Every structure is written in structure tokens, then in C-alpha cells.
């Protein structure tokens, strides 16, 4: 089966990040807004590092999960630098 890679830019779409935070029932506070902006910037500039902030990891995990569901894709379609979020979340069982 041929896999179609999901473009990296889909994972840092700010609307997706906001929706994920909303779906995780985050309060709309200035602190959470700053976290979203920082996460977005880290993703845009390829500076994001898994396991530095569990809140950012949870948002990104939710975004990956949503995209995989929308596209009926699997983890091999996700850019390699973001797969650690999925794998780390599954191993730790913290996002289930």
C-alpha cells in the first residue's frame, strides 16, 4: 500500500491547535494562549521538542490524532519529526 505523506504544515495550522485545545477543555486564558502561540512558532521553525511541556505534547497529540482520523492515514504518513509525539503518548498511555 502506497502511503501519502501528510504535509508538515497541516500540523501547525493555528486553527487546528486551537481546536485541539478546545477539545481538551482548556480554559481560554492568557497563559494558554501564549502556550499555543509558542507551540505554533516552535512547529513552524521546526524547534518543537517532545517531552518538554506535557500540555503542548497533549495538544499536538490531539492534532495528530485528528488528522490521522480525517485522512484515514496511519503514523507512517506523519512527518518523522512528529512521530515521537504519537509514539511517546502511546507508550506513556497519558493521552488515552
PLY file of the C-alpha trace (Angstrom):
ply
format ascii 1.0
element vertex 96
property float x
property float y
property float z
element edge 95
property int vertex1
property int vertex2
end_header
0.00 0.00 0.00
1.36 3.38 -1.02
1.34 5.97 1.75
0.79 9.62 1.08
2.76 11.83 3.41
0.75 14.45 5.22
2.28 17.92 4.73
4.06 19.17 7.84
2.20 22.50 7.64
-1.10 20.78 8.48
0.20 20.02 11.95
0.97 23.62 12.86
-2.19 25.16 11.45
-3.17 27.53 14.26
-6.89 26.80 13.93
-6.15 23.09 14.41
-4.07 23.82 17.51
-6.86 25.97 18.95
-9.49 23.34 18.20
-7.38 20.67 19.88
-7.00 22.85 22.98
-10.76 23.47 22.97
-11.48 19.74 22.58
-9.20 19.10 25.57
-11.41 21.54 27.53
-8.72 24.12 28.10
-9.76 27.41 29.56
-9.24 30.42 27.34
-6.63 32.15 29.46
-3.72 34.35 28.52
-1.30 31.64 29.70
-2.90 29.02 27.44
-2.97 31.42 24.51
0.75 32.08 24.96
1.38 28.32 25.09
-0.49 27.89 21.78
1.42 30.72 20.13
4.72 29.28 21.36
3.79 25.78 20.20
2.80 27.14 16.80
6.07 29.03 16.45
8.13 26.05 17.57
6.42 23.88 14.96
6.79 26.46 12.19
10.50 26.81 12.87
11.00 23.07 13.47
12.11 23.75 17.04
9.44 21.70 18.81
10.83 19.07 21.17
8.66 16.35 22.63
8.59 15.90 26.40
9.46 19.49 27.32
5.87 20.54 28.13
3.17 17.90 28.65
0.43 20.42 27.78
1.99 21.15 24.38
2.51 17.42 23.83
-1.17 16.76 24.57
-2.31 19.39 22.07
-0.03 18.13 19.35
-1.03 14.53 20.05
-4.69 15.55 19.65
-3.89 17.32 16.37
-2.07 14.24 15.04
-4.94 12.00 16.11
-7.50 14.26 14.39
-5.52 14.46 11.15
-4.97 10.69 11.06
-8.70 10.18 11.53
-9.69 12.74 8.89
-7.36 11.31 6.30
-7.78 7.64 7.25
-3.99 7.64 7.46
-1.51 5.94 9.74
1.52 7.15 11.65
3.86 6.46 8.72
2.12 9.31 6.88
3.09 11.79 9.61
6.39 13.66 9.20
9.10 11.71 11.01
9.97 14.56 13.38
6.43 14.48 14.84
6.10 10.73 15.20
7.78 10.87 18.62
4.71 12.66 19.97
2.46 9.81 18.86
4.84 7.08 20.00
5.60 8.81 23.30
1.93 9.33 24.06
1.07 5.73 23.28
3.96 4.33 25.37
3.16 6.53 28.35
-0.58 6.00 27.87
-1.03 9.55 29.12
-3.32 10.83 26.39
-5.85 7.99 26.34
0 1
1 2
2 3
3 4
4 5
5 6
6 7
7 8
8 9
9 10
10 11
11 12
12 13
13 14
14 15
15 16
16 17
17 18
18 19
19 20
20 21
21 22
22 23
23 24
24 25
25 26
26 27
27 28
28 29
29 30
30 31
31 32
32 33
33 34
34 35
35 36
36 37
37 38
38 39
39 40
40 41
41 42
42 43
43 44
44 45
45 46
46 47
47 48
48 49
49 50
50 51
51 52
52 53
53 54
54 55
55 56
56 57
57 58
58 59
59 60
60 61
61 62
62 63
63 64
64 65
65 66
66 67
67 68
68 69
69 70
70 71
71 72
72 73
73 74
74 75
75 76
76 77
77 78
78 79
79 80
80 81
81 82
82 83
83 84
84 85
85 86
86 87
87 88
88 89
89 90
90 91
91 92
92 93
93 94
94 95
